[in-house]
Amino acid sequence: MYTVHPILIRRPSSRHSFRVPVDRTRILTIILIAPLDDDDLEGLLLARLPRFQALLEKSRRSIRAGKGLTHKNFWKAVAQWHKSQTVPKRKNKAT
């Protein structure tokens, strides 16, 4: 029987450290990730997409540069967008 000893790993491209299980011979063991629901699965997939990470970083830089929206202006823009997307209601014709 093998005993699993987690070791601390830090990737150069990441600011986060994480533990990786290895056996007593210091060989990496299998890591299984089981999403709990669709939202969890979506988060796991998005976290691994380089294009999504690049989009997040671009947004963070924009916010740090002062180009972000205030909370009030954000919801105002959402309401305006939603209003432009709303299909006009059809009038019922009495027959």
C-alpha positions in Angstrom: 0.0 0.0 0.0 1.3 3.4 -0.9 1.1 6.4 1.3 0.4 9.7 -0.5 2.4 12.7 0.6 1.2 16.1 -0.8 4.0 18.4 -1.8 3.7 22.2 -2.4 4.0 23.2 -6.0 4.3 26.8 -7.4 4.1 27.3 -11.1 6.1 30.3 -12.3 3.1 31.6 -14.3 0.8 31.5 -11.3 0.7 33.5 -8.2 -1.1 30.6 -6.4 0.5 27.6 -4.8 -1.2 24.2 -4.8 -0.6 20.8 -3.4 0.1 17.8 -5.7 -0.2 14.3 -4.3 2.9 12.1 -4.8 3.6 8.6 -3.6 6.6 7.7 -1.3 8.9 7.5 -4.4 8.0 11.2 -5.2 6.1 10.2 -8.3 3.1 12.2 -9.2 -0.2 10.4 -8.7 -3.4 10.8 -10.6 -5.6 13.8 -9.7 -9.3 13.5 -10.5 -11.5 16.5 -10.5 -15.2 15.8 -10.3 -17.5 18.8 -10.9 -20.5 18.9 -8.6 -22.9 20.5 -11.1 -23.0 22.4 -14.4 -21.8 25.6 -12.9 -18.9 23.9 -11.3 -18.0 22.2 -14.6 -18.2 25.6 -16.4 -15.9 27.2 -13.9 -13.4 24.4 -14.2 -13.4 24.6 -18.0 -13.2 28.4 -18.1 -10.3 28.4 -15.6 -8.3 26.3 -18.1 -9.0 28.3 -21.3 -6.1 30.6 -22.2 -8.3 32.9 -24.2 -10.7 33.4 -21.2 -7.7 34.1 -18.9 -6.3 36.6 -21.4 -9.7 38.3 -21.5 -9.8 38.5 -17.7 -6.3 40.0 -17.6 -7.2 42.6 -20.2 -10.3 43.6 -18.2 -8.2 43.8 -15.0 -5.7 46.1 -16.7 -8.5 48.3 -18.0 -10.0 48.6 -14.6 -6.6 49.4 -13.0 -6.2 52.1 -15.7 -9.4 53.7 -14.5 -11.5 52.7 -17.6 -14.0 50.6 -15.6 -17.6 51.5 -14.9 -19.1 52.4 -11.6 -21.7 50.1 -10.1 -24.5 52.5 -11.0 -23.2 53.1 -14.6 -22.8 49.4 -15.2 -26.4 48.6 -14.3 -27.6 51.6 -16.3 -25.7 50.2 -19.4 -27.2 46.8 -18.8 -30.7 48.3 -18.7 -30.1 50.2 -21.9 -28.8 47.1 -23.6 -31.7 45.0 -22.4 -34.2 47.7 -23.6 -32.6 47.6 -27.1 -32.8 43.8 -27.2 -36.5 43.7 -26.2 -38.8 42.7 -29.1 -41.9 44.9 -29.3 -45.1 43.3 -28.2 -47.5 42.4 -31.0 -51.0 43.7 -30.7 -53.8 41.1 -30.6 -56.2 41.5 -33.5 -59.8 40.8 -32.6 -61.4 38.7 -35.2 
